[in-house]
Amino acid sequence: LQFLYFIVSTSVIQMSLRLVYFPIPARAEPIRLTLTLGGVEFKDERIREGWKSLKAEVAPKQLPLLYIGDKVTGQSISLARYAAKISKFEGKPLYPEDPLLALEVDEFVDYVGEMTSVISASFKIEDQAEKEAHRAKLVAPGGDLYKWLSFVDAQLQKSKSGFAVGDHLTLADVFTFCQIQPLRSGFLDGIPVNCIDEFKHIRAHKEMISAIPAVKSYYAEPKIPVYKVFQ
């Protein structure tokens, strides 16, 4: 079975991969960084125009999209998990083969995913002043985003290794790093750049991940200004 898994994994990696998303981190960044850390070759296609025509073609799928050969796949967290399953970093899988550890990684990723959905909902608010006021409440003590940040910080505090799950880098770390750090970028109106300053375990986790040579290399020359938060 292990030999069969190796054959299947190898054939998957050899298929051409093309990731399509907007030129921002958001939902695609965990996929990009996971594939990069795993040394998996892929085309990182960042579109500025043409989404409407593409949307009609792939509906009801939404960006990001991952083209695996001639197959079109969607759902950002599912894509991140897939990327982790075909990626290894320093000889260890970014998605654990052990079912229990895999469950813990999934759980952590889903927690962070729920946290980011809180801020995503604010994009639907059309009035700018109302949007900023709403976001300010989210990150203030007692706010929904503040509660999630507190929860993630507490989970990281329990770790003996510093990693989100287990004793080595996994998708849980990549997802946490990629989804939380943009909150302090200043590009989200109403979210102060010091919003995670009090969460020392999140900050320590960021420093640990950004110090990994492969991560440092990937963000050495920021493709866009917001990437500076990953340095």
C-alpha positions as CSV (number, residue, x, y, z in Angstrom):
1,L,0.0,0.0,0.0
2,Q,2.8,2.4,0.8
3,F,4.4,1.6,-2.6
4,L,1.1,2.3,-4.3
5,Y,0.7,5.6,-2.4
6,F,4.2,6.6,-3.6
7,I,3.3,5.8,-7.2
8,V,0.0,7.7,-7.0
9,S,1.6,10.7,-5.3
10,T,4.5,10.8,-7.8
11,S,2.1,10.7,-10.8
12,V,0.0,13.5,-9.3
13,I,3.0,15.7,-8.7
14,Q,4.1,15.2,-12.3
15,M,0.8,16.5,-13.6
16,S,0.8,20.2,-14.5
17,L,-0.6,22.4,-11.9
18,R,-2.0,25.9,-12.5
19,L,-3.3,28.0,-9.6
20,V,-5.6,30.9,-10.6
21,Y,-6.4,33.7,-8.2
22,F,-6.3,37.5,-7.8
23,P,-3.0,39.2,-7.2
24,I,-3.5,39.2,-3.4
25,P,-2.7,36.7,-0.6
26,A,-6.2,35.9,0.9
27,R,-7.6,32.5,0.1
28,A,-4.8,31.4,-2.3
29,E,-1.7,32.1,-0.2
30,P,-1.7,28.9,1.9
31,I,-1.9,27.0,-1.4
32,R,1.0,29.0,-3.0
33,L,3.2,28.7,0.1
34,T,2.5,25.0,0.6
35,L,3.4,24.0,-2.9
36,T,6.5,26.2,-2.8
37,L,7.7,24.6,0.5
38,G,7.1,21.2,-1.0
39,G,9.1,22.0,-4.1
40,V,6.0,21.2,-6.2
41,E,6.2,23.0,-9.6
42,F,3.1,25.0,-10.4
43,K,2.0,28.0,-12.5
44,D,1.0,30.9,-10.2
45,E,-1.5,32.8,-12.4
46,R,-2.7,36.1,-10.8
47,I,-5.5,37.6,-12.8
48,R,-6.6,41.2,-12.8
49,E,-9.1,41.0,-15.6
50,G,-11.2,38.4,-17.3
51,W,-12.8,36.9,-14.1
52,K,-16.3,37.5,-15.3
53,S,-15.9,35.3,-18.4
54,L,-14.0,32.7,-16.4
55,K,-16.7,32.8,-13.7
56,A,-19.3,31.9,-16.3
57,E,-17.2,29.0,-17.5
58,V,-16.5,27.4,-14.1
59,A,-19.7,28.3,-12.2
60,P,-20.6,27.5,-9.5
61,K,-16.9,27.3,-8.6
62,Q,-15.1,30.4,-7.2
63,L,-11.5,31.5,-7.1
64,P,-9.0,30.2,-6.3
65,L,-9.1,27.5,-8.9
66,L,-6.5,24.8,-9.3
67,Y,-6.1,23.2,-12.7
68,I,-4.7,19.7,-12.3
69,G,-3.9,18.6,-15.8
70,D,-7.2,19.2,-17.6
71,K,-9.3,18.9,-14.3
72,V,-10.6,22.1,-12.7
73,T,-10.9,22.1,-8.9
74,G,-12.0,24.6,-6.4
75,Q,-12.7,25.4,-2.7
76,S,-9.7,27.0,-1.1
77,I,-9.3,24.9,2.0
78,S,-9.7,21.7,0.0
79,L,-7.1,22.9,-2.4
80,A,-4.7,23.7,0.5
81,R,-5.2,20.2,1.9
82,Y,-4.5,18.7,-1.5
83,A,-1.4,20.8,-1.9
84,A,-0.2,19.6,1.5
85,K,-0.9,16.0,0.7
86,I,1.5,16.1,-2.3
87,S,4.1,18.2,-0.5
88,K,6.9,17.3,1.8
89,F,9.2,19.7,3.6
90,E,12.6,18.5,4.9
91,G,11.4,15.0,4.2
92,K,8.3,15.2,6.2
93,P,4.7,15.5,4.8
94,L,3.0,18.8,5.3
95,Y,-0.2,16.8,5.7
96,P,0.3,14.0,8.2
97,E,-0.2,10.4,7.1
98,D,-1.2,9.5,10.7
99,P,-5.1,9.8,10.8
100,L,-5.1,11.4,14.3
101,L,-2.5,14.0,13.5
102,A,-4.3,14.7,10.2
103,L,-7.5,15.3,12.1
104,E,-5.7,17.8,14.4
105,V,-4.3,19.6,11.4
106,D,-7.8,19.7,9.8
107,E,-9.2,21.0,13.1
108,F,-6.6,23.8,13.4
109,V,-7.1,24.8,9.7
110,D,-10.9,24.9,10.1
111,Y,-10.6,27.0,13.2
112,V,-8.5,29.6,11.4
113,G,-10.8,29.3,8.4
114,E,-13.8,30.2,10.6
115,M,-11.8,33.1,12.0
116,T,-11.1,34.6,8.6
117,S,-14.7,34.1,7.6
118,V,-15.6,36.7,10.3
119,I,-13.6,39.4,8.5
120,S,-14.7,38.2,5.0
121,A,-18.3,38.9,5.9
122,S,-17.4,42.6,6.4
123,F,-16.7,43.1,2.7
124,K,-20.4,43.0,2.0
125,I,-20.9,46.2,4.0
126,E,-21.1,48.9,1.3
127,D,-21.0,52.1,3.5
128,Q,-17.3,52.7,4.2
129,A,-17.7,54.3,7.6
130,E,-20.0,51.5,8.7
131,K,-17.6,48.9,7.4
132,E,-14.7,50.4,9.4
133,A,-16.7,50.7,12.5
134,H,-17.8,47.1,12.2
135,R,-14.3,45.9,11.8
136,A,-13.0,47.9,14.7
137,K,-15.6,46.2,16.9
138,L,-14.5,42.8,15.6
139,V,-10.9,43.2,16.8
140,A,-11.7,45.0,20.0
141,P,-11.8,42.9,23.2
142,G,-15.0,40.9,23.2
143,G,-15.3,41.1,19.4
144,D,-15.7,38.0,17.3
145,L,-12.3,38.3,15.6
146,Y,-10.6,39.1,19.0
147,K,-12.1,35.9,20.5
148,W,-10.8,33.8,17.6
149,L,-7.3,35.3,17.8
150,S,-7.4,34.6,21.6
151,F,-8.4,31.0,20.9
152,V,-5.7,30.5,18.3
153,D,-3.1,32.1,20.6
154,A,-4.1,29.8,23.4
155,Q,-3.8,26.7,21.2
156,L,-0.3,27.7,20.1
157,Q,0.6,28.3,23.8
158,K,-0.1,24.6,24.4
159,S,2.5,23.5,21.8
160,K,5.9,22.3,23.1
161,S,7.5,22.5,19.7
162,G,6.1,25.9,18.7
163,F,4.4,24.3,15.7
164,A,0.6,24.3,15.6
165,V,0.4,20.5,15.4
166,G,3.0,17.9,16.3
167,D,6.8,18.6,16.1
168,H,7.3,19.8,12.6
169,L,5.9,22.1,10.0
170,T,2.4,21.2,8.7
171,L,-0.4,22.8,6.8
172,A,-1.8,24.1,10.1
173,D,1.3,26.3,10.4
174,V,1.2,27.5,6.8
175,F,-2.5,28.3,7.1
176,T,-2.2,30.1,10.4
177,F,0.8,32.2,9.1
178,C,-0.8,33.1,5.7
179,Q,-4.3,33.9,7.1
180,I,-3.5,35.8,10.2
181,Q,-0.6,38.0,9.3
182,P,-2.4,40.0,6.6
183,L,-4.7,41.4,9.3
184,R,-1.9,43.7,10.4
185,S,-1.1,44.9,6.9
186,G,-3.0,48.1,7.1
187,F,-4.8,47.2,3.8
188,L,-8.0,46.2,5.7
189,D,-9.7,49.5,6.5
190,G,-10.8,49.6,10.2
191,I,-8.3,46.8,11.3
192,P,-5.4,48.5,13.1
193,V,-1.9,47.3,12.2
194,N,-1.2,46.4,15.9
195,C,-4.3,44.1,16.1
196,I,-2.2,41.0,17.0
197,D,0.4,42.7,19.1
198,E,-1.0,41.4,22.4
199,F,-1.1,37.8,21.2
200,K,2.5,36.8,21.9
201,H,2.2,33.1,20.8
202,I,0.8,34.1,17.4
203,R,3.7,36.6,17.1
204,A,6.2,34.0,18.2
205,H,4.8,31.5,15.7
206,K,5.0,34.1,12.9
207,E,8.7,34.8,13.7
208,M,9.4,31.0,13.7
209,I,7.7,30.4,10.3
210,S,9.1,33.6,8.6
211,A,12.6,32.5,9.7
212,I,12.4,29.2,7.8
213,P,14.9,29.7,4.9
214,A,12.4,28.6,2.3
215,V,9.8,31.0,3.6
216,K,12.3,33.8,3.9
217,S,13.4,33.2,0.3
218,Y,9.9,33.2,-1.0
219,Y,9.0,36.5,0.5
220,A,12.5,38.1,0.1
221,E,11.3,40.3,-2.8
222,P,7.6,41.0,-2.1
223,K,5.5,40.6,-5.2
224,I,3.0,43.0,-3.7
225,P,3.2,45.4,-0.8
226,V,1.1,43.3,1.6
227,Y,3.6,40.5,1.4
228,K,5.9,42.5,3.8
229,V,3.8,41.2,6.7
230,F,5.3,37.8,5.9
231,Q,8.9,38.9,6.2
